[in-house]
Amino acid sequence: MTSAPEHPPAFVPLTVHKRDVFSETISGHLAGASERKLVLRKLSGVPLWARPVAWALARKEIAGLKAAHGIPGTPELIRTDAEGILRSWSDGTPLNLAKPQDPGFYRDAALILARLRQRRITHNDLAKPQNWLMAPDGHAEIIDFQLATRHRRKGLRYRLMAYEDLRHLLKQKRKYARHLLTPTEKRVLARRSLPSRIWMATAKRAYNFITRRLMNWSDGEGAGHRLDRDGPGLRARLLAHPQITRVALSPFSLPARGVGLYGFAETDLSAAELRRMIPESALDHLQPVAALPMDARGAVREDVLQLIAMNRLDELDALLAREQDLHDTVAPIIAGRLNLTDRRLKDL
């Protein structure tokens, strides 16, 4: 179903996942159908000056989802209306958090691209690891068709875009499972297309200046640049205290207020003592923890903390089921988390 009936059931919002100047991504369900999780790309709250671009992106997404209908691993378009685009929920973990090592995931991802090519669809935004998901059973999924293109024929433009889609998949594979790359895949990675080289050398600089400096917006899944801009100073202020041993910062969505920063401090200080060190205007949440989760190399598990900061409880449950050795450290942090976005929306 791609068009709204006369009196469609209302969408019940539960959790804000992402917000930027062009849309807001909210998960929830239809009234009377709570068993099926859906995602709304909400456009009704977009500023007037940004609406032409927001709806241009929305039209591309609608066309891309319609063209990809039925391809396993792609979202299903449920309906479109003045509020925005409603699609099926993709129950997977973003690639930057999942970090898949199984060759089956990458074979499945390549199969999705092959099926898209059969319909002359290019995604055009697969450089973002957040647009690749690993489902609970390990198979690949892709989301976010805002930049997708349905080509009339397999001409030069199509071939260049399809090549870049494949190359971006291989870049993800190189980052998370380099040992699985074949000699042919390494050659593809070394050969960037001419339009891509021109974009990187010229237009991307102007794009970054306009979006990041003038609009204070980033295409990094709503993270903006607060983490890069403010993070080093905040870490230094906190770590200067002798009772704080480690600090981690994560971005998260703030309902109606953009992007927030969530801090975790490994300390025996109380929450009140900790909060007095950094004003809320600089750091939205600051949670004291007995111990931060660590990996085998002794590095902080920022992927886990990011899920806590974003209040992604379903993904946290799945992660702890896979990595039970983290449970004793992570469970108290989850219990004391300060971002309760989903509960606030439910109360409303």
N, C-alpha and C positions, 0 to 999 in steps of 0.2 A: 504494500500500500504506500503510495507516494503523495497523495493529496488528502486534505483534511475533509472528513464528512461534515454534514451540516452542523451537528452538535458533537464535536469530538470530546472524549473524556479529557479532563484536565490533567496536566502534568504536575506531579507532586515532587518538588525539589527536595533533595536530601543533603547532598554534599557538593560544595564548590571545589572544583579541581584545578581550574586554570582561569586566569583573567588577563586580557590585554586590551588595548584600545579598540580592537575590532570585534571582540566577542567575549562571551563568558561561557565556560564549559561547566555544566552542572549535571550530576547524575541523580537519578530518581526513578520514578515509575508512573504509570498512568493510574488515575483514580480507579479503585476497584480491581487493580491488577498488580499488586505489590510483589508478586512472585517473579515478574519479569523486569529486570533492571534495564533502564534506557539512559541515553545521554542527550541532553539538549544543548546545542550551540545557540545560546541566547543572544539575539541581536537587538531586541527592543530597547535595551538600555544604552546602546552605543551613542556617543555624542553626535550631534547633528553634523558637525564638520567631517566626521569619519564615516558616516553612513554610506556614501557612494562607494567608497572602497570596500567597506564591510560587506555590502550586498553584492558587489562584484565578485568578491571571494566566495560568498555564499552561493551564488549562481554556479560558479565553477564546481564547488563541492557537490551541489545537487546533481549537476550533470554527470560528474564523475561517479557518484554513488549509484545513480540510475544505470550508467553504462556497465558498472562492475557488478550489478545485481546477480547473486547466485554464485559468485566466485568464493570458494572457501577461504577464510582468513581475511575477508573484507567486511566492513559494517553493512547492515541492512538499513536503507532509508525507510523510516516509518511514516513521517509526514512533514510537510513544511507549511508554515503560516507566518503571520506578522511577528510572532514571538521569536521564531527562528527555525532551526533545523533539528528535528528529532530523529535519532538513529538508535540502532541496537547498541547495547553495551558490549565492549570487547573485554572479556574477563582475563586479561593477561597482565604481565609485569613489563614495564618499559625496559628496553634493551640495556640502557645504562645502569639499571638496577639488577636485571636478571643475569647479564654477562654470560650468555650461553656458550658452553664448550662442546655440546653435542653436535656432530656433523649433520644429524637428522634435521636440526632446526634450520640450518643454512640450505639444505636441499629443499626443505619445505618453502623457505623464503624465495628461493630461485623459482620454484614452481608457481608461486603467486605471481611473480613478475612475468613468467612465460604466459600465464593465462590472461594477464592484463594485456600483453602484447598481441595475443590472438584477437582481442577486441580493439586494438589500436589505442589503448589507454596508456598514458604515462603519468606517473604520480608526481614527479618533479620536486619532492620535498623529503626524500629519503636520507638526506645527509643527517637529519635529526634522529638520534637514537630513540627519542621519545615516540617517534611515529612507527617504530617497530615494537611489537609486543611478543612476549613468549607466554603462550597459554599454559594453564595448569598441567595439561598433558604433554607439554613440550613443543607443540607445533607453533608455527609462526603466524602472526597476524599483522596487518598494517592498518593505520587509521589516518585521519586528517587529510581529506581530499581537497582542501581549499585551493591548491595550486594545480590540481590534476587537469589533464587535457585529453579530450577524445578527438583523435585525428581522423580526418576524412579519408586519408590514404597514407600509405607507408612511404612517404617521401623523405627528403633529406632531414627536414625538421623533426619528423617522428623518429628517424633512426638515431639522430644525435641525442634526443631526450631519452629514448629507451636505453641507449648506451650509458648515459649518465645515471639513470636509475640503477642499472646493474653495477656500475662502478661504485656507487654509494653503498650498495649492499656489501660489496667486497671490502670497502673501507671499514664498515662495521665488523666484518669478519676478521679483518686484520687487527682491529683494536682489541677484540674480545677472544679471538681464537686464531691467532696468527699461525699457529702450527698446522692448521687445517688448509691453508692456502695452497693451491696447486700452481705449478709453473705458469700455466696459461692465465690464471687469475692474477698472478703477480705482474704479468705483462700488461694486463688490462689496467691495473692500478697505476702503472707507470705511464700510461698513455691517456692524459686528460684531453678531452675534445677541444677544438679551437674556440668555439663560443664560450666554453667554460674558462679557458685561459684568459680570454678577453674580459670576461665578467670579473674575474678575480683581480685583474690588473687595473681595471678602470671603474666600471659601474658599481662594484661592490663597495668601494670606498665611499662613494656618494650616498649609496643606500644606507650604510652604517652611520654616516654623519647625520642624515635626515632622521632616521628612526631612533637612533640612540641619543643623539645630542639635542636635536630640535624637538622630537616628540617624546623623549624619555621612555622609549619603548624598545623592546627586544623581541626577536623571534625565538628566544630560548625558553619556550613553554612557560611564559609568565614570570620567569625569574628576574627579568629586568637586569639592572646592573648594580643593584644595592649590595649584593654579596661581594662583587669585585671592588666596588667603590668604598664601602664602609667596613667590610669584613676585617681587613688587616688591623685597622685601628681598634675595633671592638675586641678582637682577640688579644691584642697587646695590653689593653686596659684591664681585661679580666685576668690574664696570666701574670700580671704584675703583683697580684695578691698572693701571698705565700700559701694560702689554704686552697688555692685552685690549681689543679695539676694538669688538666686538659680542658680544651674548649672546642666545640664543633658548632657550626652555623648552617642553617638550612632555610631556603626560601619557601613560602607557602602563600596560598591565596587568602586575602582578607575580604570578607563580604562587603561590597560597596566601597572598598577603600584601596583596591589594587593589590600590591604584593607586599607581604610582610617578611620579616626575618625572625627566625626562631633560634635561640641559643640554648645549648646544653653545656653545663659546666660540671666537671668532676670535682666535687668538693664536699666538705662536711658543714659548710655554711648553710644557714637556713634560707628559705626562699625569700623572706623579707630582707635579710642582710644582703643577699645577692642582688635583689632588685634595686636596692639603694645605690648600687655601684654604677648602673647604667640606666638612664631614663628611658621610659617606654617610647618616647619619640625617636630614639636611636635604635632600640631593639624591642620588638613587639612582645616577644615572650622570652623568658629566661628561666630555665628549669634546672635546679640542682639535682645531680644524680650521684649515686654512690660509686658507680663505675660505668664508663662508656664501653659499648661493645667493640671488640677488637678482632682483627683477622689474624691468621697464623703468622704474619710477618710483623705484627705489632702495630699495624695502622688502624686508625679509627674506622669503623664500619659506617661511613657516611651514608651509604645507600639505605641502611636500616633506619638511621636517624631521620633521613629525609621522609621516609614513609610515616614515621611518628609525627613529624612536624606537619605533614599534609593530612594527618588523621586517616590514613589509608588502612583501615583495620582489616579488611578482607585480605589484602596483600600481606599484611603483617602476620595474619594467621597462617597463610600458606607458607610464608618464609620460615616461621618458627616450626612448622610441621616438617619442613625439609632440613632445617638446621637446628636440631633440638638442643645442641650444646650452647646455643645463645639464649635459651629460655630464661635461665636464672638471672642473667644480666639485663635482658631486654624487658621482661614482664613488668618489673617495678617501674621502669621508665614509661611504658605504655599506660600503666595504671595512674601515674602522676602527670600525664601529658596535659598541656595547657591549651591546645587548640582543639576545641570541641565544636567545630563548625557544623558537623552533621547534626549534633544534638540541638543546636540553636535553630537550625532550619526546621527540624522536626517540631520543635516547640512552636515556631511561628505558624 
